[in-house]
């Protein structure tokens, strides 16, 4: 939730101060989707459903990192803004990657885990 709030604030800044709407909209969607999919995962109907929602959150965090890099490299956000939000998103991504691997390992027979995640 806290990361989503930061994304909403950054997108508001981009819209109001920089008049940047297209990239901000994409980042808004992916950045707020991370938490939304985690909220859905809490009410998953099965372990596979839970893992699926975790994986979607992971993919959305990676997409958000892309949009943040693009905003920084096109000078829509400052280095300070970039580093702060990027670090938070990277941390979320690491947490989601670890949780996803652990959840998958708990449902797969020994030796069949997919280490690509």
Helices and strands as residue ranges (DSSP letters): H 2-16, H 22-41, H 47-73, H 79-107
